[in-house]
């Protein structure tokens, strides 16, 4: 049994011993019934936040006004947890019924209750609305969650439009759960999403980004984006991706179909656990094609689509509040994805600089998926991988033969010219034309007279 599960059971047991009701609730119950290891454990109880904090003095009252208290593992329990297990924290929430959601996310008023039946009615989907007594291994299901779990259905609890009005993000969550578990969405629930899709814009960009990232990295990205499109959510959250639909490509290079079809095929190849940056790079790599589409006399062309795509991807990353480091890598993936076509023609210095791009493995993997989603010719991929594995790291990123101090000592004035000189020396070094400091200095004096 995992440390996190044992900690959650201990919390339930302690609350029961003090005379309170307590159950596992939410996604952990669903995952346990599916025989999956839950990412975390949540407990629902009729104890008030203050009563929970009195029982567990090391609590974190992160959402006490909404009835939510975090209970971390004790230090002793953490020390006992071997094999590097991290300290676990369990969310303990008081049974409640919510009144009004003026901001489309937080209840205007929270009323605590003693009845777990009332509590589950405010939750999002039936498969997430079950309770589990871990001491007796008994399920409490007041919303038909177990039946929907067996049938593979994502169904809003109660009136779908009301559930989505309470938190608009639930529309994206319905899509994500349907994709993750390969379930269908209940028709009434899906109709409500289609009707309310424009309201997703009321949700913060950070929350939208996190849901989309989960869709991209949980192993079912293609299904998720098909559902986003069918539901009308895609044009609201990522209109640049929706614009790919119907944009034809030259069949000799892209026999698979239009830009949207190609992108979906690529997303299908993203395994569960893919990095965030690779996943978003895959989604956005051809985002510049729709605005650059033109039919030339010889074939369909997308002149400058990489440069346009980088600018569009930068705007998307800014809009969705990606970190600077994440943005840099996503833009690098978009910027460099077409360079593999020239990899065999690159001279040694250009190739080595290409191979030493940060996280080059992501560039290589994006190219592999890109090719397998179009013409299937992996020659450039195999060549780049072979060179990456055969060239020693010190040859790809060698110690400089000449530094700025060397140039100053040789009588050169510091300034913009330094970069030009040092870059030229490095290129010659990477090409194998310079192998010593002395030869490099002689090269500088000859090619760049002071």
Long-range contacts (C-beta under 8 A, 24 or more apart in sequence): 2-37, 2-85, 3-73, 3-77, 3-78, 3-81, 3-85, 3-88, 4-38, 4-40, 4-41, 4-88, 4-90, 5-38, 5-41, 7-41, 7-73, 7-77, 7-88, 7-90, 8-41, 8-42, 8-43, 8-88, 8-90, 8-134, 9-134, 9-135, 11-43, 11-56, 11-71, 11-90, 11-92, 12-43, 12-133, 12-134, 12-135, 13-135, 14-55, 14-56, 15-43, 15-45, 15-47, 15-52, 15-55, 16-135, 18-47, 18-51, 18-55, 20-45, 20-46, 20-47, 20-51, 21-45, 21-46, 21-95, 21-114, 21-116, 22-47, 23-116, 23-131, 23-132, 23-133, 23-134, 23-140, 24-131, 24-132, 24-133, 24-134, 25-93, 25-119, 25-120, 25-130, 25-131, 25-132, 26-123, 26-128, 27-128, 28-132, 29-128, 29-130, 29-131, 29-132, 29-139, 30-127, 30-128, 30-130, 30-145, 30-149, 32-132, 33-130, 33-139, 33-146, 33-149, 34-149, 34-181, 40-88, 40-89, 40-90, 40-91, 41-88, 41-90, 42-90, 42-91, 42-92, 42-93, 43-71, 43-90, 43-91, 43-92, 43-93, 44-92, 44-93, 44-94, 44-95, 44-116, 44-119, 44-131, 45-92, 45-93, 45-94, 45-95, 46-94, 46-95, 46-112, 46-113, 46-114, 46-116, 47-92, 47-94, 48-94, 48-112, 49-94, 52-92, 52-94, 56-92, 59-92, 60-89, 65-110, 66-93, 66-96, 66-106, 66-107, 66-110, 67-93, 67-94, 67-95, 67-96, 67-110, 67-112, 68-92, 68-93, 68-94, 69-93, 95-119, 96-122, 97-121, 97-122, 98-122, 98-166, 101-165, 101-166, 101-167, 104-165, 104-166, 104-167, 104-168, 104-199, 104-202, 104-203, 105-166, 105-167, 105-168, 105-169, 105-203, 107-166, 116-140, 116-142, 117-142, 120-157, 121-157, 121-158, 122-157, 122-166, 123-157, 124-156, 124-157, 124-163, 124-167, 124-170, 124-173, 124-174, 125-154, 125-155, 125-156, 125-157, 125-170, 125-173, 125-174, 125-177, 125-189, 126-153, 126-155, 126-156, 126-157, 127-153, 127-154, 127-155, 127-177, 129-157, 148-186, 152-181, 152-182, 152-183, 152-184, 153-183, 153-184, 153-185, 153-186, 154-178, 154-181, 154-183, 154-184, 154-185, 154-186, 154-189, 155-185, 155-186, 155-188, 155-189, 156-186, 156-188, 156-189, 156-192, 160-186, 160-188, 160-189, 160-191, 160-192, 160-193, 161-192, 161-195, 161-196, 164-192, 164-193, 164-196, 164-199, 165-196, 168-196, 168-199, 168-200, 168-202, 168-203, 169-200, 169-203, 169-207, 169-208, 169-211, 171-196, 171-197, 171-200, 171-231, 171-233, 172-200, 172-203, 172-208, 172-211, 172-212, 172-215, 172-233, 172-237, 173-211, 175-215, 175-224, 175-227, 175-228, 175-231, 175-233, 176-211, 176-214, 176-215, 176-218, 176-224, 178-223, 178-224, 178-227, 179-215, 179-218, 179-220, 179-221, 179-223, 179-224, 179-227, 180-218, 180-219, 180-220, 180-224, 182-220, 182-223, 185-227, 190-231, 193-231, 193-232, 193-233, 194-231, 194-232, 197-231, 197-232, 197-233, 197-236, 198-232, 198-236, 200-233, 200-236, 200-237, 201-236, 205-319, 205-320, 205-321, 206-320, 206-321, 208-237, 208-320, 209-320, 209-321, 209-322, 212-237, 212-238, 212-320, 213-276, 213-279, 213-280, 216-267, 216-270, 216-274, 216-276, 216-279, 216-280, 216-282, 216-283, 217-270, 217-272, 217-273, 217-274, 217-275, 217-276, 217-279, 218-272, 219-270, 219-271, 219-272, 219-273, 221-267, 221-268, 221-270, 221-279, 221-283, 222-264, 222-265, 222-267, 222-268, 225-263, 225-264, 225-267, 226-264, 238-316, 240-284, 240-287, 240-290, 240-312, 240-316, 241-283, 241-287, 243-290, 243-291, 244-286, 244-287, 244-289, 244-290, 247-289, 247-290, 247-293, 248-293, 248-300, 249-289, 249-300, 250-299, 250-300, 250-301, 252-299, 253-374, 253-375, 254-374, 254-375, 255-374, 255-375, 256-373, 256-374, 259-286, 259-289, 259-290, 262-286, 262-373, 262-374, 265-372, 265-373, 266-369, 266-370, 266-373, 268-373, 269-369, 269-372, 269-373, 270-369, 275-362, 276-326, 277-326, 277-329, 277-330, 277-333, 277-359, 277-362, 278-333, 278-362, 278-365, 278-366, 280-317, 280-322, 280-326, 280-330, 281-329, 281-330, 281-333, 281-334, 281-337, 281-362, 281-366, 282-333, 282-366, 282-369, 284-309, 284-312, 284-313, 284-316, 284-330, 284-333, 284-334, 285-309, 285-333, 285-334, 285-337, 285-366, 285-370, 287-312, 287-313, 287-316, 287-334, 288-312, 288-334, 306-334, 306-335, 306-337, 306-338, 309-334, 310-334, 310-335, 329-358, 329-359, 329-362, 332-357, 332-358, 332-363, 333-362, 333-363, 333-366, 336-363, 337-363, 337-366, 337-367, 337-370, 340-367, 340-380, 340-381, 340-384, 341-380, 343-380, 343-383, 343-384, 344-379, 344-380, 344-383, 347-431, 348-430, 348-431, 348-432, 349-426, 349-427, 349-428, 349-429, 349-430, 349-431, 351-387, 352-391, 352-395, 352-396, 352-397, 352-430, 353-430, 354-384, 355-384, 355-387, 355-388, 355-391, 355-396, 356-396, 356-397, 360-388, 364-388, 395-430, 398-429, 398-430, 400-425, 400-426, 400-429, 401-425, 401-429, 401-434, 401-436, 401-437, 401-439, 401-440, 402-437, 402-440, 402-441, 402-444, 406-437, 406-441, 407-444, 410-441, 410-444, 410-445, 410-450, 411-450, 412-448, 412-450, 417-448, 420-448, 421-448, 424-448
